[in-house]
């Protein structure tokens, strides 16, 4: 009986872990904005006021991106262009909230993310 419980527990843990890993874009816009704000707070040492403003910007971005995905349907090129524009605009808004030191750290953070994305994509998105 103990073995059965241990096996069930391990199976449940593996399923939970696999589900958590599978959904990189999962979550509501609010959840994604909160997660991104937390990451930026750790990287840039944001003040409470900056955190509130950044979260508002990211929530708006995530909401607009979800809407753009729905509107674009199968037209991935149009969807990608709109999302890239949104991200650029929001990066500028966020930079406007930061100190000079934070701007440097933010630029490094964006480069890190870009490199990680290119590595994941394997060069596919560079048409």
N, C-alpha and C positions, 0 to 999 in steps of 0.2 A: 504494500500500500504506500509506503514511504517513497519507493522508487517511482511509482505512478505520479505522486504529488510533485516530486522533484522534476520529472520529465514535463509535466503540465506547466509548472512554473517556468522552466527554461523555454518551453515552446512559446508561452505567452510573452516572455521577455524578448525573444527573438522577433516575434511578430510585431510587437510594439516598436522595437528598434527599427525594423525594416520599414514600417509605416512612417515613422518620423523622418527617416532619411529620404524617402521617396518624394516628399512634397516640398521641394525647394521654393516653389512659388505659391505654396498653399497658404491659407490664412486670409483673414479679412484685410482690407486696406488699413484698418486701425491696428491690427496685430503687426503687420509689416512695418508700419510707421513707427510703432513702439520699439520694435526690434532694431530698426535702423537708427533710431534716436539713441538707444542704449549703446550701440556700437560707436556712434560718433562721440557720445559723451566720454566713453572710455578712451578713444583715440585722441580727442581734442580737448579734453577737460572743459566741457561746456558748463557755463553757469546755469542756474535754474531758469533764468529768463531766456537764455539762448536755447535751452532744451525745449521749452514751451513753443518758441517760435519755429524751431527746426521741425518739431513734431507736426505742427500745423502745416508747414510747407510740404513735408513728406506725405502727410495724410491726403492733402489735396492732389499731390502727384500720383499716389497710388490709386486714388479714386478715378482720376482722369485716365490713367493707363488702363484700368479695368474697363472703363467705358470705351476707350479707343479699340481695345481688343474685340469687344462685342461688335462695334460698328464696322470694323475692318473685315470681319468674317474670314474669308480665305485669302484676302489680299495682304499677304505678309509684308510685302515691300512698303505699302502705304502705312501699315501699322507700325513697322519698324521706324520709318521716317518720323512719324508723329511722336513716337515714344522717345526717340533720340532728341528731338526738339524740346519736349517736356523736361527731360533730364538735364539738358544744357541750361534751360531757363531756370530750373530749380537749383542747379549748382551755383548759378550766379546769385540767386536770392540768398542761399545759405552763406556764400562767401561774403555777402554784404553784412552779415551778422557777426562775422568773426574778427578777432584781433589779427594783427600781422603774423604773429607766431602761429596762431591757429590756422591761418590761410595756408602757410607753408606745410603744416601737418596735413591739412585737408587735401592739398595738391598731391602729396605723397600717398595718402590714402586712396585717392581716385586712381592714381597710377597703379597701385597694388591691385585694386579691383579690376582694372583694365587688363593687366597682365594675367590675373587669375582667370578672367573670362576668356581671353585668347587661348590660354592653355586648355581650358575645358572644351572650347569650340574646336580646337585643333586647326585653327586657321580657316574654318568654313565660312565665317561671316565676312570675309574681306573681299567681296566681289566688286 
